Amino acid sequence: MSAKELKALIDIGTSLGYTGDELKQFINDERMRMDREKMKEEEKRRAEEDGKRQEKEAKEAADRAERTERQKLEQGKEEADRAEREKERAFELEKIRLEKEAEVQRVRSEHDLKLAQMRYDNDELEGEPDENGGQGDIRRISCNESIEATSIQ
């Protein structure tokens, strides 16, 4: 208690007619009452500060929870987008693979068709009858042999 407050209490006590021990008792009672009020005010202030701190902490916790939820949603969206891109990529790769497979099959089919045509043509040539009505024997002669044969005759 400050000297100013003590002086004020003495003045109030003497104005009420207290003197000696009664004045001391009044001053002690008032000091205790003032201390209790200060303690109550301090407790009230602390409770208000605690309330504000708790509100602030609750708001921060809510903000953190909201950020966490937002991050989870963004991550989920990113994962969904990534999965969609991967799905599209797999689709494109499968499409390319099937196109290449179809191209290979087409080339093989064309090759097989040409081979079959050549075999058919060979069979036709080899199977033609000769002038006498018999089965002909056509021999393949290379260009050089053909030239040599013509020059000998």
C-alpha positions as MATLAB code, in Angstrom:
seq = 'MSAKELKALIDIGTSLGYTGDELKQFINDERMRMDREKMKEEEKRRAEEDGKRQEKEAKEAADRAERTERQKLEQGKEEADRAEREKERAFELEKIRLEKEAEVQRVRSEHDLKLAQMRYDNDELEGEPDENGGQGDIRRISCNESIEATSIQ';
ca = [
       0.000    0.000    0.000;
       1.360    3.368   -0.934;
       1.854    6.260    1.497;
      -0.849    8.183   -0.327;
      -3.379    5.383    0.156;
      -2.424    5.057    3.852;
      -2.880    8.821    4.350;
      -6.298    8.607    2.698;
      -7.326    5.774    5.053;
      -6.144    7.708    8.113;
      -8.138   10.734    6.959;
     -11.271    8.617    6.367;
     -10.858    6.855    9.770;
     -10.428   10.121   11.661;
     -13.401   11.658    9.826;
     -15.453    8.676   11.029;
     -14.275    9.423   14.581;
     -11.815    6.585   14.986;
      -8.763    7.193   17.128;
      -5.953    5.067   18.542;
      -6.553    1.314   18.416;
      -9.904    1.749   16.653;
      -8.156    3.737   13.900;
      -5.469    1.040   13.605;
      -8.150   -1.652   13.436;
     -10.064    0.358   10.783;
      -6.871    0.831    8.740;
      -6.014   -2.908    9.018;
      -9.577   -3.924    8.083;
      -9.571   -1.543    5.108;
      -6.120   -2.739    4.009;
      -7.345   -6.345    4.122;
     -10.520   -5.367    2.255;
      -8.492   -3.504   -0.361;
      -6.072   -6.432   -0.673;
      -9.035   -8.795   -1.163;
     -10.456   -6.457   -3.824;
      -7.072   -6.260   -5.521;
      -6.825  -10.052   -5.389;
     -10.344  -10.347   -6.817;
      -9.501   -7.847   -9.533;
      -6.243   -9.680  -10.238;
      -8.112  -12.996  -10.414;
     -10.721  -11.400  -12.668;
      -7.980   -9.956  -14.880;
      -6.219  -13.310  -14.999;
      -9.501  -15.055  -15.777;
     -10.135  -12.561  -18.594;
      -6.598  -13.051  -19.879;
      -7.029  -16.825  -19.631;
     -10.341  -16.542  -21.443;
      -8.775  -14.422  -24.167;
      -5.810  -16.780  -24.367;
      -8.126  -19.785  -24.559;
     -10.210  -18.048  -27.231;
      -7.044  -17.255  -29.154;
      -5.806  -20.844  -28.782;
      -9.206  -22.191  -29.824;
      -9.232  -19.890  -32.856;
      -5.680  -20.943  -33.742;
      -6.635  -24.606  -33.327;
      -9.683  -24.076  -35.534;
      -7.518  -22.280  -38.101;
      -4.992  -25.129  -38.003;
      -7.770  -27.679  -38.378;
      -9.210  -25.710  -41.295;
      -5.774  -25.453  -42.949;
      -5.193  -29.155  -42.380;
      -8.589  -29.985  -43.859;
      -7.923  -27.678  -46.811;
      -4.510  -29.301  -47.332;
      -6.106  -32.757  -47.189;
      -8.676  -31.683  -49.762;
      -5.958  -30.205  -51.978;
      -3.853  -33.342  -51.608;
      -6.881  -35.464  -52.412;
      -7.584  -33.339  -55.460;
      -3.929  -33.520  -56.515;
      -3.938  -37.286  -56.043;
      -7.163  -37.580  -58.027;
      -5.696  -35.380  -60.774;
      -2.490  -37.421  -60.742;
      -4.479  -40.664  -60.911;
      -6.527  -39.251  -63.801;
      -3.362  -38.211  -65.654;
      -1.857  -41.643  -65.039;
      -5.046  -43.266  -66.286;
      -4.994  -41.106  -69.435;
      -1.297  -41.896  -69.940;
      -1.954  -45.626  -69.568;
      -4.847  -45.313  -72.013;
      -2.651  -43.503  -74.546;
       0.127  -46.075  -74.144;
      -2.357  -48.928  -74.605;
      -3.794  -47.158  -77.657;
      -0.308  -46.783  -79.154;
       0.511  -50.409  -78.336;
      -2.692  -51.602  -80.012;
      -2.061  -49.396  -83.048;
       1.468  -50.787  -83.379;
       0.180  -54.307  -82.906;
      -2.447  -53.710  -85.601;
       0.240  -52.297  -87.923;
       2.462  -55.334  -87.332;
      -0.508  -57.621  -87.978;
      -1.356  -55.704  -91.174;
       2.241  -55.969  -92.422;
       2.313  -59.678  -91.590;
      -0.985  -60.203  -93.368;
       0.273  -58.339  -96.445;
       3.490  -60.379  -96.346;
       1.557  -63.643  -95.970;
      -0.748  -62.604  -98.812;
       2.221  -61.803 -101.084;
       3.865  -65.123 -100.191;
       0.654  -66.968 -100.894;
       0.276  -65.098 -104.185;
       3.857  -65.931 -105.146;
       3.334  -69.593 -104.255;
       0.135  -69.648 -106.240;
       1.866  -68.010 -109.210;
       4.752  -70.526 -108.923;
       2.328  -73.422 -108.731;
       0.540  -72.075 -111.807;
       3.773  -71.782 -113.793;
       5.128  -75.141 -112.763;
       1.867  -76.856 -113.406;
       1.277  -75.625 -117.017;
       1.207  -78.397 -119.601;
       3.844  -78.331 -122.351;
       3.150  -78.322 -126.082;
       2.644  -82.054 -126.166;
      -0.036  -81.941 -123.484;
       2.276  -83.285 -120.805;
       3.316  -81.693 -117.595;
       5.844  -78.978 -118.352;
       9.135  -78.516 -116.573;
       9.955  -74.876 -116.372;
      13.353  -74.132 -115.059;
      14.382  -70.813 -113.894;
      17.412  -69.560 -115.697;
      19.455  -66.713 -114.518;
      20.080  -63.770 -116.782;
      23.672  -64.851 -117.579;
      22.656  -68.415 -118.436;
      19.952  -67.059 -120.681;
      22.440  -64.832 -122.487;
      24.947  -67.712 -122.846;
      22.272  -70.014 -124.205;
      21.216  -67.457 -126.816;
      24.787  -66.813 -127.954;
      25.545  -70.542 -128.354;
      22.650  -71.065 -130.701;
];
